[in-house]
């Protein structure tokens, strides 16, 4: 393992393989949570499901105890106008809610990090579209990454796609990030900006790409718990995230159960997974 280009951590293929194990555990946990979401379940119950699955499969929750003040849970559970870092508790989901679930796990010292937004039953069409645009923008960002390119090639692809879809708010204060032996590492991966800037994309780099997109303004505020980020105008937002790396043969999405192969093929991007 080495560090170069503004402190970016470069992993060996063997270390990336361990990150894939962490990524699969995150992906499997999120799939379990997706199927567990229903009216009446509390965000705290979802957190308990996640922690049990992570620990029973040999992992450690990345989020629990992280930061200042220490984050008290294993997932972030952000409902409706909450966009990120929501603390799970006794809030019960109701028909028509959406919940953004962010999950991280450590396996043998290496991290995986991913997020998705789930509708609780039927939601308005504009919310369904918001979720679809946010998820697709994440994939467009990953698809824009090439060995020898630059980090903001990802940023430009995300913003360009979102702007083409309508008048959405793209959060600027919260970004994707490098990941590996720590959960948050250089470089930041903004969800907006010009292409061709930032560190070069090289083999052994791993990045978490995570657009946070809102129906209204991108302005946010932090609630009294010092963690939960909510939209200032009270309109709803969605959040999707995957951890990926680049190999000589293409992109490999470490937190996608199929490595991202199907979606990358749909976008015409070579798959680089094992």
Residue pairs with C-beta under 8 A, 6 or more apart in sequence:
1 9
1 10
1 11
1 12
1 15
1 181
2 9
2 10
3 9
3 10
4 10
5 199
5 200
5 202
6 186
6 187
6 199
7 185
7 186
8 178
8 185
8 186
8 187
8 199
8 205
9 178
9 180
9 181
9 185
9 186
9 205
9 206
10 202
10 203
10 204
10 205
11 19
11 180
11 204
11 205
11 206
11 245
12 204
13 204
15 110
15 180
16 204
16 206
16 245
16 252
16 254
17 274
18 107
18 108
18 109
18 110
19 110
19 111
19 112
19 179
19 180
19 206
19 243
19 245
19 254
20 252
20 254
20 274
21 107
21 108
21 110
22 59
22 105
22 106
22 107
22 108
22 110
22 111
22 112
22 254
23 112
23 114
23 243
23 253
23 254
23 255
23 256
24 112
24 254
24 255
24 257
25 53
25 54
25 57
25 58
25 59
25 105
25 107
25 112
26 103
26 104
26 105
26 112
26 113
26 114
26 243
26 255
27 112
27 114
27 255
27 256
27 257
28 53
28 57
28 257
29 50
29 53
29 54
29 103
29 105
30 101
30 103
30 114
30 115
30 116
30 255
31 257
32 49
32 50
32 53
33 46
33 49
33 50
33 75
33 101
33 103
33 118
34 101
34 116
34 118
36 45
36 46
36 49
37 46
37 93
37 99
37 118
37 120
38 93
38 120
38 121
39 92
39 93
39 94
39 95
39 120
39 121
40 92
40 93
40 94
41 92
41 93
42 88
42 89
42 90
42 91
42 92
42 93
43 77
43 79
43 86
43 88
43 89
43 90
43 91
43 93
43 99
44 73
44 88
44 89
44 90
44 91
46 75
46 77
46 88
46 99
46 101
47 73
47 74
47 75
47 77
47 88
50 61
50 74
50 75
50 103
51 61
51 64
51 73
51 74
54 60
54 61
54 74
54 103
54 105
55 61
58 107
59 105
59 106
59 107
60 105
60 106
60 107
61 74
61 75
61 104
61 105
61 106
62 104
62 105
62 106
62 111
62 112
62 113
62 183
63 71
63 73
63 74
63 75
63 76
63 102
63 103
63 104
63 183
64 71
64 72
64 73
64 74
65 71
66 183
67 227
69 226
69 227
71 85
71 87
71 227
72 87
73 87
73 88
74 103
75 88
75 101
75 102
75 103
76 84
76 85
76 86
76 87
76 88
76 100
76 101
76 102
76 103
76 115
77 86
77 87
77 88
77 99
77 100
77 101
78 84
78 85
78 86
78 99
78 100
78 101
78 102
78 228
78 229
78 239
79 86
79 91
79 93
79 97
79 98
79 99
79 100
80 97
80 98
80 236
81 230
81 231
81 234
81 235
81 236
81 237
82 100
82 223
82 228
82 229
82 230
82 231
82 237
83 100
83 171
83 174
83 212
83 214
83 220
83 229
83 230
83 231
83 237
83 238
83 239
84 100
84 102
84 174
84 212
84 229
84 239
85 102
85 227
85 228
85 229
86 100
86 227
86 228
86 229
87 225
87 227
87 228
93 99
93 120
94 120
95 120
95 121
95 122
96 120
96 121
96 122
96 123
96 124
97 119
97 120
97 123
98 117
98 118
98 119
98 120
98 123
98 127
98 131
98 236
98 238
99 117
99 118
99 120
100 115
100 116
100 117
100 118
100 237
100 238
100 239
101 115
101 116
101 117
101 118
102 113
102 114
102 115
102 239
102 241
103 113
103 114
103 115
104 111
104 112
104 113
104 114
104 183
105 111
105 112
109 181
110 180
110 181
111 179
111 180
111 181
111 182
111 183
111 243
112 179
112 243
112 254
112 255
113 179
113 183
113 208
113 241
113 243
113 255
114 208
114 241
114 242
114 243
114 255
115 210
115 239
115 240
115 241
116 135
116 239
116 240
116 241
117 131
117 134
117 135
117 238
117 239
117 240
119 127
119 128
119 131
126 215
127 215
127 236
129 165
130 168
130 213
130 214
130 215
130 236
130 237
130 238
131 238
133 161
133 162
133 165
133 166
133 168
133 213
133 238
134 162
134 211
134 212
134 213
134 238
134 239
134 240
135 238
135 240
136 161
137 157
137 158
137 161
137 162
137 191
137 211
137 213
137 240
138 158
138 209
138 210
138 211
138 240
138 241
138 242
139 260
139 263
139 264
139 267
140 157
140 158
140 160
140 161
140 267
141 154
141 155
141 157
141 158
141 189
141 191
141 209
141 211
142 154
142 209
142 242
142 244
142 251
142 253
142 260
142 264
142 269
143 157
143 251
143 264
143 267
143 268
143 269
144 153
144 154
144 156
144 157
144 195
145 153
145 154
145 201
145 207
145 244
145 246
145 251
146 153
146 201
146 246
147 201
147 202
147 203
147 246
147 248
148 200
148 201
148 202
149 200
149 201
150 195
150 196
150 197
150 198
150 199
150 200
150 201
151 187
151 188
151 189
151 197
151 198
151 199
151 201
151 207
152 190
152 193
152 194
152 195
152 196
152 197
152 198
153 195
153 196
153 201
154 176
154 189
154 207
154 209
155 189
155 190
155 191
155 192
155 193
155 194
155 195
155 198
156 193
156 194
156 195
157 195
158 170
158 191
158 192
158 209
158 211
159 170
159 191
159 192
159 193
162 168
162 170
162 191
162 211
162 213
168 213
168 214
168 215
169 213
169 214
169 215
169 216
169 217
169 218
169 219
169 231
169 237
170 191
170 192
170 211
170 212
170 213
170 214
170 218
171 191
171 212
171 213
171 214
171 218
171 220
171 237
172 190
172 191
172 192
172 218
173 220
174 210
174 212
174 220
174 229
175 188
175 189
175 190
175 191
175 210
176 188
176 189
176 190
176 191
176 207
176 208
176 209
176 210
176 211
176 241
177 184
177 185
177 186
177 187
177 188
177 189
177 207
177 208
178 184
178 185
178 186
178 187
178 189
178 205
178 206
178 207
178 208
179 185
179 206
179 207
179 208
179 243
180 206
186 199
187 198
187 199
187 207
189 207
189 208
189 209
189 210
191 210
191 211
191 212
191 213
199 205
201 246
202 246
203 246
203 247
203 248
204 245
205 245
205 246
206 243
206 244
206 245
206 254
207 243
207 244
207 245
208 241
208 242
208 243
209 241
209 242
209 244
210 239
210 240
210 241
210 242
211 239
211 240
212 237
212 238
212 239
213 237
213 238
213 239
214 231
214 235
214 236
214 237
215 235
215 236
215 237
216 231
216 233
216 235
217 231
217 232
217 233
217 235
219 231
219 232
219 233
220 229
220 230
220 231
220 232
221 229
221 230
221 232
222 228
222 229
222 230
223 229
223 230
231 237
241 255
242 253
242 254
242 255
242 256
242 260
243 253
243 254
243 255
244 251
244 252
244 253
244 254
244 255
244 260
245 251
245 252
245 254
245 272
246 252
246 272
247 272
247 273
248 272
249 270
249 271
249 272
250 264
250 269
250 270
250 271
250 272
250 273
251 260
251 264
251 269
251 270
251 271
251 272
252 259
252 260
252 271
252 272
252 273
252 274
253 259
253 260
253 263
253 264
253 273
256 263
259 271
259 273
259 274
260 271
260 273
261 271
261 273
264 270
264 271
265 271
